[in-house]
Amino acid sequence: MLSGAPFRTAVETGDIDRVLALVSPDVVFNRPVVYPPYHGREVLGVILRAVMRVFEDFHYEREIGAEGASDHALLFRARVGHRELQGCDFLHIGRDGLIEELSVMVRPRSAALALAVAMNAEVLALQRELAGERR
């Protein structure tokens, strides 16, 4: 089992392709604001690309989890517009070393709501961009 360090490094450098290489093709992504979860690497890629556009001043503050453990928590801070937020990425790593489940929590509620609004708009914009590239 790996630590959360490769995921953290890939996110911090904005290397979405590297992040996606670290996750299972059937990854489960538990969203911070709405239910149900998303499934699969492709949809996670769209979400992560949108997040990279929405979050400002994103940085991880610390990691919780022992080297070799299957579960890790990466605590972060960011801004969405003028709202500051704290959050945590919870990673569950499978026996194959790939991330099987990614759960994200954010607080406070006002920042979570701002994130939901911004993400809806950004995901729609990305979907339009991707549809244009496929033509």
C-alpha positions in Angstrom: 0.0 0.0 0.0 1.1 3.5 -0.7 0.6 6.7 1.3 -1.5 9.6 0.0 1.7 11.4 -1.1 1.5 10.6 -4.8 -2.1 11.8 -5.0 -1.2 14.9 -3.0 1.8 15.7 -5.3 -0.3 15.2 -8.4 -3.1 17.4 -7.2 -0.7 20.1 -5.9 1.0 20.3 -9.3 -2.3 20.2 -11.2 -1.3 17.0 -13.0 -4.8 15.6 -13.5 -3.5 12.8 -15.8 -1.3 11.6 -13.0 -4.1 11.8 -10.5 -6.3 9.6 -12.8 -3.4 7.1 -13.2 -3.6 6.7 -9.4 -7.3 5.8 -9.3 -9.1 2.6 -10.1 -11.1 2.6 -13.4 -14.2 2.0 -11.2 -13.3 4.7 -8.6 -16.2 5.9 -6.4 -16.2 9.6 -5.9 -18.3 10.8 -2.9 -19.1 14.5 -3.6 -18.9 17.1 -0.8 -22.4 18.7 -1.3 -24.7 16.3 -3.1 -25.6 12.6 -3.3 -25.3 10.1 -5.0 -21.6 9.4 -5.7 -20.1 9.4 -9.2 -18.5 6.3 -10.5 -15.5 5.9 -12.8 -12.2 7.5 -13.8 -13.6 9.5 -16.8 -16.2 11.4 -14.8 -13.7 12.0 -12.0 -11.4 13.6 -14.6 -14.1 16.1 -15.5 -14.8 16.9 -11.9 -11.1 17.4 -11.1 -10.6 19.7 -14.0 -13.5 21.8 -12.9 -12.2 21.9 -9.3 -8.9 23.1 -10.6 -10.7 26.1 -12.2 -13.0 26.8 -9.2 -10.5 26.5 -6.3 -8.2 29.5 -5.7 -5.2 29.4 -3.3 -5.6 25.6 -2.9 -3.1 23.9 -0.6 -2.9 20.8 1.5 -2.0 21.4 5.1 -1.4 17.9 6.4 -1.9 14.2 5.8 -3.3 11.8 8.4 -2.6 8.1 7.9 0.2 5.7 8.4 2.6 4.7 5.6 1.2 1.5 4.1 -2.3 2.0 5.5 -5.2 1.7 3.1 -6.9 4.9 4.3 -5.6 8.5 4.3 -7.0 11.9 5.0 -5.5 15.0 3.3 -6.6 18.3 4.9 -6.7 21.3 2.6 -7.7 25.0 2.4 -8.9 26.9 -0.6 -11.1 29.8 -1.7 -14.2 29.9 -3.9 -14.8 33.5 -4.8 -14.6 35.3 -1.5 -15.5 32.3 0.6 -12.7 30.5 2.4 -13.1 26.8 3.0 -11.5 23.9 4.8 -11.8 20.5 3.4 -10.5 16.9 3.5 -9.9 14.4 0.8 -10.4 10.9 2.2 -8.6 8.2 0.2 -9.2 4.5 0.3 -6.5 2.6 -1.5 -7.1 -1.0 -2.7 -4.8 -4.0 -2.6 -3.7 -3.1 -6.2 -2.4 0.2 -4.9 -5.0 2.2 -6.8 -7.5 4.6 -5.1 -10.8 2.8 -5.0 -12.8 5.6 -3.2 -12.3 9.3 -2.9 -14.6 11.2 -0.5 -14.4 15.0 -0.1 -15.8 17.0 2.8 -15.9 20.8 3.0 -16.9 23.4 5.5 -18.3 25.8 6.4 -21.8 25.5 4.9 -21.6 28.9 3.1 -18.4 27.8 1.3 -19.9 24.4 0.5 -22.9 26.1 -1.1 -20.6 28.5 -3.0 -18.6 25.5 -4.2 -21.8 23.7 -5.4 -22.9 26.7 -7.5 -19.4 27.3 -9.0 -18.9 23.6 -9.8 -22.3 23.3 -11.5 -21.4 26.1 -13.8 -17.8 24.9 -14.4 -18.8 21.3 -15.1 -21.3 22.5 -17.7 -18.7 24.7 -19.3 -16.2 21.8 -19.4 -18.8 19.5 -20.9 -19.4 22.0 -23.7 -15.7 22.4 -24.3 -15.2 18.6 -24.5 -18.1 18.2 -26.8 -16.6 20.9 -29.1 -13.3 19.0 -29.2 -14.9 15.7 -30.2 -16.5 17.2 -33.3 
